[in-house]
């Protein structure tokens, strides 16, 4: 896919517009909500403590609310992540992006990763919500990325996602290609982290990304409109 044939509305709908840093204040959230309303991004990506407020604020706009679970390190227990996802969904979240246990994946503990993923997928799909797993590729070799994507295929998750944006590296077009080669058309790929410019997004989309996570969505959309 290429972005050249997209309208501004179609391009905006690629984005999960994120506001996930710990120092954000009430003013930051008000601005973020207004940006989501104004530009028509696919979703607002936020930490779980803000889900209920965002659901109320964005009701009727068509912008979905996405909850970041186990974020950003993925080191909570599977039961804790499952509970966090359930509460966010009960409060109205439409999507969950959760961070898998990176150390377990590096240990090639596929059974743990699969059981954790199944738990969170079940919470989401029981409520007709979308589930995405964040691999945090900057810590992984190709073998680990492939293993996580193979597990994703077995669990029926909706998306595999490259990064949190809080690690030492973010999405690359090569990572997107590796993930897409494994999951094919059965699971979608989300590129996040290092999505700061139109060129970054164009490369990720051409490599196979079907959703973009970024805190820079507004400036990227403005760059798209002015190209």
N, C-alpha and C positions, 0 to 999 in steps of 0.2 A: 504494500500500500504506500502511496505517496500523498503528501499533504497538498500538492499543487492544485488538485481538483476540488478541494474542500471549500465550502463557504465558511465565513467567520463563525456562524452558529455551529456548524459541524465540527470545526476545529476546537471551539470552546468546550464542546461536549466530550472531548477526549480527556478532559482534566478532572482529576480529584484535586481540588484546590486545598492545600494543606496549611494548617496553623497548629503546630505540634510542640513548639519550644516551651520549656517550663516557666520562662519569665513573662509570658504573655499576660496582659492585663485586660480589664473590661473594655478599655478603648480599642485594643487590638482585636478583640472578638467582634465588637460592633463594626469595625472597618471590614473585617473578613466576611461577615454576614452580608454587608452591603455589596461587597465585590461579587459574592456568589449570586446575589439577586441581579445585579447589574449586568454581569457578563454571561450568565447562564451556564456556568460550569456544570459538569455532570454531578459532582458531589462536593460537599464540604468535608474534608478529612480532619478529624479532631480527636483529642484524647477523650476517654470515656466519661470523665466528670462533667463534660459539657453537652452530652448527647441530648438530654431532655430540653435544654434551653434552645439548642439548634433546631430540634424538631419543631418546636413552637414557632421559632422565628422564621423558618423556611417553609412552613406549611402553605401549600397552594402555589409555590413558585416553580415546582418541578425539579428543584435541586434536591438531591438525595443527601442523607447524612451518613457518613462513614466513620466507624469507630476503630481507633487503633488499640489493639489488645496485646498485652504482654510487651508493651512498647517502652523503650526501643531495644532492650537487650534480649528478650525472649527467655529469661532465666527463671520466671515464675513456674510453679508446677503446672502440669497439664490440667489438674483439677482447678487451680486458681484461674488459669486462662479461660477454661470452660465457663466458670462462674462469672468472670468479667464479661465474656461475650454474651452470656444469657441475660445479665442485667442490662447491658447496652441495648440488646434487642428488645427486651421488655419495655425499655424507655423509648423505643421507636426507631432505633438505628436501622437503616436499610441495608448496610454492608458492614462487614467486619474485615479488617486487615490485621492479622496476628503474626507475631514474630515466632518462628519455630525455635526450638532449643538448639542453638548453634553448636555448642559443645557436643551434644548427642549426635548431631549430624557429622561432625568431624571425627567422632569415634565410629562412624558407620553403623550406628545403632538404629537401623531402619525400623525395627519393631516399635521402639519408643516414638520415633517421629510419626509413624503411621497411626499408632493408637491416639496420640495427641491430635493429629489432624482429623481423624475420624470423629473425635469428640466435638471439635469445634465446627466441623462441617455439619454434623447432625444438629447442633444448636441453631445454625443459620438456616439450613434447608427446612427444618421443621417450621420455621417462621417465614418461609419464602424470601429469605435474605441471601445476598451474595457473600461468598466467603473467599478471601484471598490469603495466601500464605506468603510471608516475607522471608526470603532465604538469607539475606545479607551476604551477597556474593563476594564482597571484598575480602571475606575471611575464608573463602572456599576455593578448592581446586575444581577442575572440571569434573572429576569423578563424583565429588560431593554434590555439585549442582545437578548432575544427571540423576543421581540417586534420589534427591528430593523431588525432582520432576517426575520420575517413575512412580514414586509413592503418590504424588498428586494425582496421577492418572488413575490409580487404583481406588482412591478415596472419593473421586467425583467432585473435587473442589473446583471452583469456578475460575480462579486465577492463580498463577504463580507470579510473584513479584520480586524484583531484583534486590531492593535495598530499602532501608529505613530513611536514609539521608543523614543518619547520625554516626555512621561508621567512617573509617578513613577513606572510603571510596564509594562511588555511587554507580548508577547504571552505565553500561557500555553497550554499544551496538553488538559487539561480539557476544556478550552475555545473553542478550535478547535472542540472538540467533541460536545459541546453544540450547536455551530453554525451549524455543519454538520447535527446534528439530525433534526434541523428545516428546513434547505434548501435542504437537500437530494442531488439529482443529478442535480437539476434545476439551482442551483447557486453554484459556486466554493468558496472555502475558502482559504484565504491567511493569513499565519502566519508571523508576523513582530514584531520587538522589542524583545530583549533578545535572538535573534537567533545568538549566538556567537560561538557555537561549533557544531561538527558533531552530538553529542548526542542530542542537542536541536533540530536540524533539523530532525533527525530520529524520535524523539518522536512526533513532529508536523505532519510529513508526515504519520506516522502510525495512528495518530488520525483522519486524513482526509484532511490535508492541501494539496493543489495542486499547490501552489506557495509559495515561501519564499521571504520575504524582509529582506535584511541584508546589513550592511556596512562591514561585516566580511566575505563576500562571498569567497574571495581569500583564506584566511587561512582555511576556512571550506572545500573548494575544495581540498586544499593541504592535509588536514587531511583525507579526503575521499580517495585520491589517495594513501596515505601511510598506510592505515589501514591494 
